[in-house]
Amino acid sequence: MANPAPLSFISTLLSTHSISSLPPTMYYLPLFLTASEEIQILASLPPNKWTHLTHRRLQAHPSALSKSGTLLSAPLPDILSTPILARFESLGIFEGSPHGNANHCLVNEYEPGQGIMGHEDGGSYWPCTATVSLGGSVVLDVWEKGGAGNAGKGIEDGDGGHGKGRRWRILQEAGSLLVTMGEVYSSTLHGIAEVEVDEDLNGETVANWDLLGDRRKVEREGGKNVRVTRTSLTYRDVIKVSNAGKKILGFGRR
């Protein structure tokens, strides 16, 4: 079982970015990347690496995990590591993880109206997820296990007919970073509703409202977020890493 994230260290650096209405510990940082950095990353993603799914397309870097949850040892491509990993390190996000920083990145691209069913991150990862949003904004639905849940089809109420668990909405702006660890990592599910417009966005309904980089934009749109194509970079530290790939390719020989 993975060791818990070192919350005392993390909270010292990120306390001003904590989403206080959620269970510990989730952080939201707007403007983590500049607009030019977003554009550069999006333009540099390898076009031949996409896997097309029903409701989105994705890339796995440096590779997909094996059926046993093992990652072949290889560095992340530079476009996904610079400057992001250095910023993670300066914030202490993956401090104490098996490899000291993220070693895996899932790139997901969503068109307007696309989403993902409620899910949790599996046991192959150290309990910390860092997600960078590129190109567009979206509402992430988060709810307690055993409570709400029908993200991906459009969530209408807090319990979705499956109990009375608490539910929160998090607006992820373009260029932002959302970090999930600690209690909220293990006790909640998360998903994205399949809608073209996120509605009813205000200080009462959005958990990270006070942390947003541009609340006025949402207010000008009448509490709506009209979705455009959004790409997410989801970083994790895979616990089990194999050096088999290096041996096959002859890396590491003196």
DRENPA-3360 file (N, C-alpha, C; in nm, 2 decimals, always signed):
BEGIN
1 = MANPAPLS = +0.08/-0.12/+0.00/+0.00/+0.00/+0.00/+0.09/+0.12/+0.00 ~ +0.05/+0.23/-0.08/+0.13/+0.35/-0.09/+0.13/+0.42/+0.04 ~ +0.24/+0.49/+0.07/+0.25/+0.58/+0.18/+0.16/+0.70/+0.16 ~ +0.10/+0.75/+0.26/+0.02/+0.87/+0.24/+0.10/+0.99/+0.20 ~ +0.03/+1.09/+0.13/+0.10/+1.21/+0.09/+0.14/+1.29/+0.22 ~ +0.26/+1.35/+0.22/+0.31/+1.43/+0.34/+0.23/+1.56/+0.35 ~ +0.11/+1.56/+0.41/+0.02/+1.67/+0.40/+0.08/+1.79/+0.48 ~ +0.16/+1.77/+0.58/+0.21/+1.88/+0.66/+0.30/+1.97/+0.57;
9 = FISTLLST = +0.38/+1.90/+0.49/+0.47/+1.97/+0.40/+0.39/+2.04/+0.29 ~ +0.30/+1.97/+0.23/+0.22/+2.03/+0.12/+0.14/+2.15/+0.17 ~ +0.08/+2.14/+0.28/-0.01/+2.24/+0.32/+0.06/+2.37/+0.35 ~ +0.19/+2.36/+0.39/+0.27/+2.48/+0.41/+0.28/+2.56/+0.29 ~ +0.30/+2.50/+0.17/+0.32/+2.57/+0.05/+0.19/+2.60/-0.02 ~ +0.09/+2.52/-0.01/-0.03/+2.54/-0.09/-0.15/+2.58/+0.00 ~ -0.14/+2.61/+0.12/-0.25/+2.64/+0.21/-0.34/+2.75/+0.15 ~ -0.28/+2.85/+0.09/-0.37/+2.96/+0.04/-0.45/+2.92/-0.09;
17 = HSISSLPP = -0.42/+2.80/-0.14/-0.49/+2.75/-0.26/-0.58/+2.63/-0.22 ~ -0.60/+2.60/-0.10/-0.69/+2.49/-0.06/-0.83/+2.52/-0.08 ~ -0.90/+2.42/-0.14/-1.05/+2.43/-0.15/-1.11/+2.39/-0.02 ~ -1.14/+2.49/+0.06/-1.18/+2.46/+0.20/-1.31/+2.38/+0.22 ~ -1.40/+2.39/+0.13/-1.53/+2.32/+0.15/-1.52/+2.17/+0.12 ~ -1.41/+2.12/+0.07/-1.40/+1.98/+0.04/-1.32/+1.91/+0.15 ~ -1.33/+1.78/+0.16/-1.25/+1.71/+0.26/-1.10/+1.73/+0.22 ~ -1.01/+1.72/+0.32/-0.87/+1.74/+0.29/-0.82/+1.63/+0.19;
25 = TMYYLPLF = -0.75/+1.65/+0.09/-0.69/+1.78/+0.06/-0.69/+1.80/-0.09 ~ -0.75/+1.91/-0.14/-0.76/+1.95/-0.28/-0.72/+2.09/-0.29 ~ -0.64/+2.12/-0.39/-0.58/+2.26/-0.41/-0.61/+2.30/-0.56 ~ -0.64/+2.43/-0.57/-0.66/+2.49/-0.70/-0.57/+2.61/-0.72 ~ -0.50/+2.61/-0.83/-0.41/+2.72/-0.86/-0.44/+2.77/-1.00 ~ -0.50/+2.89/-1.02/-0.53/+2.94/-1.15/-0.39/+2.99/-1.21 ~ -0.39/+3.01/-1.34/-0.27/+3.07/-1.40/-0.14/+2.99/-1.37 ~ -0.15/+2.86/-1.36/-0.04/+2.78/-1.34/+0.05/+2.78/-1.47;
33 = LTASEEIQ = -0.01/+2.79/-1.58/+0.06/+2.81/-1.71/+0.01/+2.94/-1.77 ~ +0.10/+3.00/-1.85/+0.07/+3.11/-1.93/-0.01/+3.07/-2.06 ~ -0.08/+3.16/-2.12/-0.15/+3.13/-2.24/-0.05/+3.08/-2.35 ~ +0.07/+3.14/-2.36/+0.17/+3.10/-2.46/+0.22/+2.96/-2.43 ~ +0.23/+2.93/-2.30/+0.28/+2.79/-2.27/+0.17/+2.69/-2.30 ~ +0.05/+2.72/-2.28/-0.06/+2.63/-2.32/-0.06/+2.60/-2.47 ~ -0.04/+2.71/-2.55/-0.04/+2.70/-2.69/+0.07/+2.61/-2.74 ~ +0.19/+2.63/-2.68/+0.31/+2.56/-2.72/+0.29/+2.41/-2.69;
41 = ILASLPPN = +0.24/+2.37/-2.58/+0.22/+2.23/-2.54/+0.12/+2.17/-2.64 ~ +0.00/+2.24/-2.66/-0.10/+2.18/-2.75/-0.04/+2.16/-2.89 ~ +0.04/+2.26/-2.94/+0.09/+2.25/-3.07/+0.20/+2.14/-3.09 ~ +0.26/+2.10/-2.97/+0.37/+2.00/-2.98/+0.33/+1.86/-2.94 ~ +0.20/+1.83/-2.91/+0.16/+1.70/-2.88/+0.17/+1.61/-3.01 ~ +0.24/+1.49/-3.00/+0.26/+1.41/-3.12/+0.12/+1.36/-3.18 ~ +0.09/+1.39/-3.30/-0.04/+1.36/-3.36/-0.06/+1.21/-3.38 ~ +0.05/+1.13/-3.38/+0.03/+0.98/-3.40/+0.01/+0.90/-3.27;
49 = KWTHLTHR = +0.00/+0.97/-3.16/-0.01/+0.90/-3.03/-0.15/+0.89/-2.98 ~ -0.25/+0.95/-3.05/-0.38/+0.95/-3.00/-0.45/+0.82/-3.00 ~ -0.52/+0.78/-2.90/-0.61/+0.67/-2.89/-0.75/+0.72/-2.89 ~ -0.84/+0.68/-2.98/-0.97/+0.74/-2.99/-1.07/+0.65/-2.91 ~ -1.14/+0.71/-2.81/-1.24/+0.64/-2.73/-1.38/+0.70/-2.77 ~ -1.48/+0.65/-2.71/-1.62/+0.69/-2.75/-1.64/+0.84/-2.72 ~ -1.59/+0.89/-2.60/-1.63/+1.02/-2.56/-1.51/+1.11/-2.55 ~ -1.39/+1.07/-2.59/-1.27/+1.15/-2.59/-1.16/+1.08/-2.66;
57 = RLQAHPSA = -1.05/+1.15/-2.67/-0.93/+1.08/-2.72/-0.82/+1.11/-2.62 ~ -0.72/+1.02/-2.62/-0.61/+1.03/-2.52/-0.48/+0.99/-2.57 ~ -0.38/+1.03/-2.49/-0.24/+0.98/-2.51/-0.19/+0.95/-2.37 ~ -0.10/+0.84/-2.37/-0.04/+0.80/-2.24/+0.12/+0.82/-2.26 ~ +0.18/+0.90/-2.17/+0.32/+0.92/-2.18/+0.39/+0.89/-2.05 ~ +0.51/+0.82/-2.05/+0.58/+0.78/-2.17/+0.52/+0.66/-2.24 ~ +0.43/+0.59/-2.17/+0.36/+0.48/-2.23/+0.24/+0.44/-2.14 ~ +0.16/+0.35/-2.19/+0.05/+0.30/-2.11/+0.10/+0.20/-2.01;
65 = LSKSGTLL = +0.03/+0.19/-1.90/+0.06/+0.09/-1.80/+0.03/-0.05/-1.85 ~ +0.11/-0.15/-1.80/+0.08/-0.29/-1.83/-0.05/-0.33/-1.75 ~ -0.09/-0.45/-1.78/-0.21/-0.50/-1.71/-0.19/-0.52/-1.56 ~ -0.07/-0.53/-1.52/-0.04/-0.54/-1.37/-0.01/-0.40/-1.31 ~ -0.03/-0.29/-1.39/-0.01/-0.16/-1.34/+0.13/-0.11/-1.33 ~ +0.21/-0.17/-1.42/+0.36/-0.14/-1.42/+0.39/-0.05/-1.53 ~ +0.48/+0.05/-1.51/+0.52/+0.14/-1.61/+0.66/+0.11/-1.65 ~ +0.69/+0.10/-1.78/+0.82/+0.08/-1.83/+0.90/+0.21/-1.81;
73 = SAPLPDIL = +1.02/+0.20/-1.75/+1.10/+0.32/-1.72/+1.14/+0.39/-1.84 ~ +1.10/+0.52/-1.85/+1.14/+0.61/-1.96/+1.10/+0.75/-1.91 ~ +1.17/+0.85/-1.96/+1.14/+0.99/-1.92/+1.01/+1.04/-1.99 ~ +0.95/+1.13/-1.93/+0.84/+1.20/-1.99/+0.90/+1.29/-2.11 ~ +0.83/+1.31/-2.22/+0.88/+1.40/-2.32/+0.89/+1.54/-2.27 ~ +0.99/+1.61/-2.33/+1.02/+1.74/-2.27/+0.90/+1.84/-2.27 ~ +0.82/+1.83/-2.38/+0.70/+1.92/-2.38/+0.61/+1.90/-2.27 ~ +0.61/+1.78/-2.20/+0.52/+1.75/-2.09/+0.59/+1.77/-1.96;
81 = STPILARF = +0.72/+1.79/-1.96/+0.80/+1.79/-1.84/+0.85/+1.93/-1.81 ~ +0.88/+2.01/-1.91/+0.93/+2.15/-1.89/+0.83/+2.25/-1.94 ~ +0.79/+2.34/-1.84/+0.84/+2.37/-1.71/+0.76/+2.30/-1.60 ~ +0.67/+2.21/-1.63/+0.57/+2.17/-1.54/+0.63/+2.09/-1.42 ~ +0.72/+2.00/-1.45/+0.77/+1.92/-1.33/+0.85/+2.00/-1.24 ~ +0.93/+2.10/-1.29/+1.00/+2.19/-1.20/+0.91/+2.27/-1.11 ~ +0.79/+2.31/-1.16/+0.69/+2.38/-1.08/+0.63/+2.29/-0.98 ~ +0.60/+2.16/-1.02/+0.55/+2.07/-0.92/+0.65/+2.06/-0.80;
89 = ESLGIFEG = +0.78/+2.04/-0.84/+0.88/+2.03/-0.73/+0.89/+2.15/-0.64 ~ +0.88/+2.27/-0.70/+0.89/+2.39/-0.62/+0.77/+2.40/-0.52 ~ +0.66/+2.34/-0.56/+0.54/+2.34/-0.47/+0.54/+2.22/-0.38 ~ +0.62/+2.13/-0.40/+0.63/+2.01/-0.31/+0.52/+1.91/-0.33 ~ +0.46/+1.91/-0.45/+0.34/+1.83/-0.48/+0.36/+1.68/-0.46 ~ +0.47/+1.64/-0.52/+0.50/+1.49/-0.52/+0.61/+1.46/-0.41 ~ +0.63/+1.55/-0.32/+0.73/+1.53/-0.22/+0.69/+1.40/-0.14 ~ +0.79/+1.31/-0.13/+0.76/+1.18/-0.05/+0.71/+1.07/-0.14;
97 = SPHGNANH = +0.68/+1.10/-0.26/+0.64/+0.99/-0.35/+0.75/+0.90/-0.39 ~ +0.73/+0.78/-0.44/+0.84/+0.68/-0.47/+0.95/+0.74/-0.56 ~ +0.91/+0.82/-0.65/+1.01/+0.88/-0.74/+1.03/+1.03/-0.73 ~ +0.97/+1.09/-0.63/+0.99/+1.23/-0.60/+0.92/+1.33/-0.70 ~ +0.86/+1.28/-0.80/+0.79/+1.37/-0.89/+0.70/+1.28/-0.98 ~ +0.62/+1.34/-1.06/+0.53/+1.26/-1.15/+0.62/+1.19/-1.26 ~ +0.58/+1.07/-1.29/+0.65/+0.99/-1.39/+0.56/+0.95/-1.50 ~ +0.44/+0.99/-1.50/+0.34/+0.95/-1.60/+0.24/+1.06/-1.62;
105 = CLVNEYEP = +0.20/+1.07/-1.75/+0.10/+1.18/-1.78/+0.00/+1.12/-1.88 ~ -0.13/+1.14/-1.85/-0.24/+1.10/-1.94/-0.29/+1.23/-2.00 ~ -0.29/+1.24/-2.13/-0.34/+1.36/-2.20/-0.48/+1.32/-2.26 ~ -0.58/+1.39/-2.21/-0.72/+1.37/-2.25/-0.77/+1.49/-2.33 ~ -0.83/+1.47/-2.44/-0.89/+1.58/-2.52/-1.04/+1.56/-2.52 ~ -1.12/+1.67/-2.48/-1.26/+1.66/-2.48/-1.32/+1.77/-2.57 ~ -1.41/+1.73/-2.65/-1.49/+1.83/-2.73/-1.61/+1.87/-2.65 ~ -1.67/+1.99/-2.69/-1.79/+2.03/-2.62/-1.90/+1.91/-2.62;
113 = GQGIMGHE = -1.96/+1.89/-2.51/-2.06/+1.78/-2.50/-2.00/+1.65/-2.46 ~ -1.87/+1.64/-2.45/-1.81/+1.51/-2.41/-1.77/+1.52/-2.26 ~ -1.76/+1.40/-2.20/-1.73/+1.40/-2.06/-1.68/+1.26/-2.02 ~ -1.68/+1.23/-1.89/-1.63/+1.10/-1.84/-1.71/+1.06/-1.72 ~ -1.75/+0.93/-1.72/-1.83/+0.88/-1.60/-1.75/+0.89/-1.47 ~ -1.82/+0.90/-1.36/-1.76/+0.90/-1.23/-1.66/+0.79/-1.21 ~ -1.55/+0.82/-1.15/-1.45/+0.72/-1.13/-1.35/+0.76/-1.02 ~ -1.26/+0.67/-0.98/-1.15/+0.71/-0.89/-1.02/+0.66/-0.95;
121 = DGGSYWPC = -0.91/+0.72/-0.91/-0.78/+0.68/-0.96/-0.74/+0.55/-0.89 ~ -0.68/+0.46/-0.97/-0.66/+0.33/-0.92/-0.54/+0.32/-0.82 ~ -0.51/+0.20/-0.78/-0.41/+0.17/-0.68/-0.27/+0.16/-0.74 ~ -0.26/+0.18/-0.87/-0.13/+0.18/-0.93/-0.05/+0.30/-0.91 ~ -0.12/+0.41/-0.86/-0.05/+0.54/-0.84/-0.03/+0.57/-0.69 ~ +0.07/+0.65/-0.67/+0.09/+0.71/-0.54/-0.03/+0.81/-0.52 ~ -0.09/+0.82/-0.40/-0.22/+0.90/-0.39/-0.20/+1.05/-0.40 ~ -0.17/+1.09/-0.52/-0.17/+1.23/-0.56/-0.19/+1.24/-0.71;
129 = TATVSLGG = -0.28/+1.33/-0.75/-0.31/+1.36/-0.89/-0.30/+1.51/-0.91 ~ -0.22/+1.55/-1.02/-0.21/+1.69/-1.05/-0.26/+1.71/-1.20 ~ -0.36/+1.78/-1.22/-0.42/+1.80/-1.35/-0.41/+1.94/-1.40 ~ -0.35/+1.96/-1.51/-0.34/+2.09/-1.58/-0.44/+2.10/-1.69 ~ -0.51/+2.21/-1.70/-0.61/+2.23/-1.80/-0.56/+2.32/-1.91 ~ -0.58/+2.28/-2.04/-0.54/+2.36/-2.15/-0.65/+2.39/-2.25 ~ -0.65/+2.51/-2.30/-0.74/+2.54/-2.41/-0.88/+2.59/-2.37 ~ -0.94/+2.53/-2.26/-1.08/+2.56/-2.23/-1.10/+2.53/-2.08;
137 = SVVLDVWE = -1.22/+2.57/-2.03/-1.26/+2.55/-1.89/-1.37/+2.44/-1.89 ~ -1.38/+2.38/-1.77/-1.48/+2.28/-1.75/-1.52/+2.26/-1.61 ~ -1.64/+2.21/-1.58/-1.68/+2.19/-1.44/-1.65/+2.04/-1.41 ~ -1.57/+2.01/-1.30/-1.55/+1.88/-1.25/-1.65/+1.85/-1.14 ~ -1.72/+1.74/-1.15/-1.81/+1.70/-1.04/-1.74/+1.61/-0.95 ~ -1.74/+1.63/-0.82/-1.68/+1.55/-0.72/-1.78/+1.51/-0.62 ~ -1.79/+1.38/-0.58/-1.89/+1.34/-0.48/-1.83/+1.23/-0.39 ~ -1.89/+1.22/-0.27/-1.84/+1.11/-0.18/-1.88/+0.97/-0.24;
145 = KGGAGNAG = -1.80/+0.88/-0.21/-1.83/+0.74/-0.25/-1.96/+0.70/-0.18 ~ -2.04/+0.63/-0.26/-2.17/+0.58/-0.21/-2.28/+0.69/-0.20 ~ -2.24/+0.81/-0.25/-2.34/+0.91/-0.25/-2.39/+0.94/-0.40 ~ -2.36/+1.07/-0.44/-2.41/+1.11/-0.57/-2.34/+1.03/-0.68 ~ -2.39/+1.04/-0.80/-2.31/+0.98/-0.91/-2.38/+0.95/-1.03 ~ -2.37/+1.03/-1.13/-2.40/+0.99/-1.27/-2.33/+1.09/-1.36 ~ -2.21/+1.13/-1.32/-2.13/+1.22/-1.41/-2.10/+1.16/-1.54 ~ -2.10/+1.24/-1.64/-2.08/+1.18/-1.78/-2.21/+1.19/-1.85;
153 = KGIEDGDG = -2.33/+1.19/-1.78/-2.46/+1.20/-1.85/-2.53/+1.33/-1.81 ~ -2.47/+1.41/-1.73/-2.53/+1.53/-1.68/-2.59/+1.51/-1.55 ~ -2.54/+1.57/-1.45/-2.58/+1.55/-1.31/-2.68/+1.65/-1.27 ~ -2.80/+1.61/-1.23/-2.91/+1.70/-1.20/-2.92/+1.74/-1.05 ~ -2.89/+1.64/-0.96/-2.90/+1.66/-0.82/-2.79/+1.60/-0.75 ~ -2.78/+1.64/-0.62/-2.67/+1.60/-0.54/-2.65/+1.45/-0.51 ~ -2.76/+1.37/-0.50/-2.75/+1.23/-0.47/-2.77/+1.14/-0.59 ~ -2.82/+1.19/-0.70/-2.83/+1.11/-0.82/-2.92/+0.99/-0.80;
161 = GHGKGRRW = -2.99/+0.99/-0.69/-3.08/+0.87/-0.66/-3.00/+0.76/-0.59 ~ -2.88/+0.78/-0.55/-2.80/+0.68/-0.49/-2.75/+0.71/-0.35 ~ -2.83/+0.78/-0.28/-2.78/+0.82/-0.14/-2.78/+0.97/-0.12 ~ -2.72/+1.01/-0.01/-2.72/+1.15/+0.02/-2.58/+1.20/+0.04 ~ -2.48/+1.14/-0.03/-2.34/+1.19/-0.01/-2.33/+1.33/-0.06 ~ -2.23/+1.40/-0.01/-2.21/+1.54/-0.05/-2.15/+1.54/-0.19 ~ -2.18/+1.65/-0.26/-2.13/+1.67/-0.39/-2.08/+1.81/-0.41 ~ -1.97/+1.83/-0.49/-1.91/+1.96/-0.51/-1.89/+1.98/-0.66;
169 = RILQEAGS = -1.88/+2.11/-0.70/-1.85/+2.14/-0.84/-1.72/+2.23/-0.84 ~ -1.63/+2.19/-0.92/-1.50/+2.26/-0.93/-1.49/+2.31/-1.07 ~ -1.47/+2.44/-1.09/-1.45/+2.50/-1.22/-1.30/+2.50/-1.25 ~ -1.26/+2.43/-1.35/-1.12/+2.42/-1.39/-1.10/+2.51/-1.51 ~ -1.03/+2.63/-1.49/-1.00/+2.72/-1.59/-0.89/+2.68/-1.68 ~ -0.88/+2.73/-1.80/-0.77/+2.71/-1.88/-0.64/+2.76/-1.82 ~ -0.53/+2.68/-1.82/-0.41/+2.72/-1.76/-0.40/+2.69/-1.61 ~ -0.50/+2.63/-1.55/-0.50/+2.61/-1.41/-0.45/+2.47/-1.37;
177 = LLVTMGEV = -0.42/+2.45/-1.24/-0.37/+2.33/-1.19/-0.46/+2.29/-1.07 ~ -0.51/+2.16/-1.07/-0.59/+2.11/-0.97/-0.51/+1.99/-0.91 ~ -0.49/+1.99/-0.78/-0.41/+1.89/-0.71/-0.51/+1.82/-0.61 ~ -0.51/+1.68/-0.62/-0.59/+1.60/-0.53/-0.50/+1.50/-0.46 ~ -0.52/+1.50/-0.33/-0.44/+1.41/-0.24/-0.51/+1.39/-0.11 ~ -0.45/+1.31/-0.03/-0.51/+1.29/+0.11/-0.64/+1.23/+0.11 ~ -0.73/+1.27/+0.20/-0.86/+1.21/+0.22/-0.95/+1.22/+0.10 ~ -0.95/+1.34/+0.03/-1.04/+1.35/-0.08/-1.00/+1.26/-0.20;
185 = YSSTLHGI = -0.87/+1.22/-0.20/-0.82/+1.13/-0.31/-0.89/+0.99/-0.29 ~ -0.90/+0.95/-0.17/-0.94/+0.81/-0.14/-1.09/+0.80/-0.11 ~ -1.16/+0.91/-0.08/-1.30/+0.91/-0.03/-1.40/+0.96/-0.13 ~ -1.35/+1.01/-0.25/-1.44/+1.06/-0.34/-1.43/+1.00/-0.48 ~ -1.53/+1.03/-0.57/-1.53/+1.00/-0.71/-1.53/+1.13/-0.78 ~ -1.50/+1.13/-0.91/-1.50/+1.25/-0.99/-1.54/+1.22/-1.13 ~ -1.60/+1.31/-1.20/-1.64/+1.29/-1.34/-1.67/+1.43/-1.40 ~ -1.70/+1.42/-1.54/-1.73/+1.54/-1.61/-1.86/+1.51/-1.69;
193 = AEVEVDED = -1.96/+1.60/-1.67/-2.09/+1.58/-1.73/-2.08/+1.60/-1.88 ~ -2.16/+1.53/-1.96/-2.16/+1.54/-2.11/-2.26/+1.65/-2.15 ~ -2.21/+1.78/-2.13/-2.29/+1.89/-2.17/-2.21/+1.99/-2.25 ~ -2.27/+2.08/-2.32/-2.20/+2.18/-2.40/-2.18/+2.31/-2.32 ~ -2.26/+2.33/-2.22/-2.26/+2.45/-2.14/-2.27/+2.41/-1.99 ~ -2.18/+2.46/-1.91/-2.19/+2.44/-1.76/-2.26/+2.56/-1.71 ~ -2.37/+2.54/-1.64/-2.46/+2.64/-1.60/-2.47/+2.66/-1.44 ~ -2.53/+2.77/-1.40/-2.55/+2.79/-1.26/-2.42/+2.80/-1.18;
201 = LNGETVAN = -2.33/+2.88/-1.24/-2.20/+2.89/-1.17/-2.19/+3.02/-1.09 ~ -2.17/+3.01/-0.96/-2.16/+3.12/-0.88/-2.10/+3.09/-0.75 ~ -2.09/+3.18/-0.66/-2.02/+3.16/-0.53/-2.09/+3.06/-0.44 ~ -2.22/+3.03/-0.47/-2.29/+2.93/-0.39/-2.27/+2.79/-0.44 ~ -2.24/+2.77/-0.57/-2.25/+2.64/-0.63/-2.11/+2.59/-0.67 ~ -2.01/+2.68/-0.68/-1.87/+2.64/-0.72/-1.78/+2.64/-0.60 ~ -1.73/+2.53/-0.57/-1.65/+2.51/-0.45/-1.52/+2.60/-0.45 ~ -1.46/+2.62/-0.56/-1.34/+2.70/-0.57/-1.36/+2.84/-0.62;
209 = WDLLGDRR = -1.48/+2.89/-0.60/-1.52/+3.02/-0.66/-1.42/+3.13/-0.62 ~ -1.38/+3.13/-0.49/-1.29/+3.24/-0.44/-1.15/+3.22/-0.49 ~ -1.12/+3.11/-0.55/-0.98/+3.08/-0.60/-0.97/+3.10/-0.75 ~ -1.08/+3.13/-0.81/-1.08/+3.14/-0.96/-0.99/+3.26/-1.00 ~ -0.93/+3.24/-1.12/-0.85/+3.35/-1.17/-0.93/+3.46/-1.24 ~ -1.05/+3.43/-1.29/-1.13/+3.53/-1.36/-1.28/+3.50/-1.33 ~ -1.33/+3.54/-1.21/-1.47/+3.52/-1.17/-1.56/+3.61/-1.26 ~ -1.50/+3.73/-1.29/-1.59/+3.82/-1.37/-1.63/+3.77/-1.50;
217 = KVEREGGK = -1.54/+3.69/-1.56/-1.57/+3.63/-1.69/-1.70/+3.54/-1.68 ~ -1.70/+3.46/-1.57/-1.82/+3.37/-1.55/-1.94/+3.46/-1.53 ~ -1.93/+3.57/-1.45/-2.04/+3.65/-1.42/-2.09/+3.72/-1.54 ~ -2.00/+3.77/-1.63/-2.04/+3.83/-1.75/-2.12/+3.74/-1.84 ~ -2.09/+3.61/-1.83/-2.16/+3.51/-1.91/-2.29/+3.46/-1.85 ~ -2.33/+3.53/-1.74/-2.45/+3.49/-1.68/-2.44/+3.36/-1.60 ~ -2.32/+3.33/-1.54/-2.31/+3.21/-1.46/-2.29/+3.09/-1.55 ~ -2.25/+3.11/-1.67/-2.23/+3.00/-1.76/-2.09/+2.98/-1.81;
225 = NVRVTRTS = -2.05/+2.86/-1.84/-1.92/+2.83/-1.91/-1.95/+2.76/-2.04 ~ -1.94/+2.82/-2.15/-1.96/+2.76/-2.28/-1.83/+2.68/-2.31 ~ -1.84/+2.55/-2.32/-1.73/+2.47/-2.34/-1.67/+2.48/-2.49 ~ -1.54/+2.48/-2.49/-1.46/+2.46/-2.62/-1.38/+2.34/-2.60 ~ -1.30/+2.31/-2.70/-1.21/+2.19/-2.69/-1.12/+2.21/-2.58 ~ -1.11/+2.12/-2.49/-1.02/+2.12/-2.37/-0.94/+2.00/-2.36 ~ -0.81/+2.02/-2.33/-0.71/+1.92/-2.31/-0.67/+1.92/-2.17 ~ -0.67/+1.80/-2.11/-0.62/+1.79/-1.97/-0.49/+1.71/-1.96;
233 = LTYRDVIK = -0.40/+1.75/-1.88/-0.27/+1.68/-1.86/-0.28/+1.63/-1.71 ~ -0.30/+1.50/-1.70/-0.31/+1.44/-1.56/-0.18/+1.37/-1.53 ~ -0.12/+1.42/-1.42/+0.02/+1.37/-1.38/+0.00/+1.29/-1.26 ~ +0.07/+1.18/-1.25/+0.08/+1.09/-1.14/+0.22/+1.03/-1.12 ~ +0.24/+0.97/-1.01/+0.36/+0.89/-0.99/+0.32/+0.74/-0.98 ~ +0.35/+0.66/-1.09/+0.32/+0.52/-1.09/+0.42/+0.45/-1.00 ~ +0.36/+0.37/-0.91/+0.45/+0.31/-0.80/+0.54/+0.20/-0.86 ~ +0.49/+0.11/-0.94/+0.57/+0.00/-0.99/+0.63/+0.04/-1.13;
241 = VSNAGKKI = +0.76/+0.04/-1.13/+0.83/+0.08/-1.26/+0.93/-0.03/-1.29 ~ +0.93/-0.07/-1.42/+1.02/-0.18/-1.47/+1.13/-0.12/-1.56 ~ +1.25/-0.17/-1.54/+1.36/-0.12/-1.62/+1.38/-0.21/-1.75 ~ +1.28/-0.30/-1.77/+1.29/-0.39/-1.89/+1.31/-0.32/-2.02 ~ +1.24/-0.21/-2.03/+1.25/-0.13/-2.16/+1.39/-0.08/-2.18 ~ +1.46/-0.04/-2.07/+1.60/+0.01/-2.09/+1.69/-0.10/-2.13 ~ +1.67/-0.22/-2.07/+1.75/-0.34/-2.10/+1.74/-0.38/-2.24 ~ +1.61/-0.38/-2.29/+1.59/-0.42/-2.43/+1.65/-0.33/-2.53;
249 = LGFGRR = +1.65/-0.20/-2.50/+1.71/-0.10/-2.59/+1.85/-0.07/-2.56 ~ +1.91/-0.14/-2.46/+2.05/-0.12/-2.43/+2.09/+0.00/-2.36 ~ +1.99/+0.07/-2.29/+2.02/+0.18/-2.21/+2.09/+0.14/-2.09 ~ +2.17/+0.23/-2.04/+2.24/+0.21/-1.91/+2.36/+0.13/-1.92 ~ +2.40/+0.09/-2.03/+2.53/+0.01/-2.04/+2.65/+0.11/-2.04 ~ +2.75/+0.06/-1.98/+2.87/+0.15/-1.97/+2.97/+0.12/-2.08;
% end
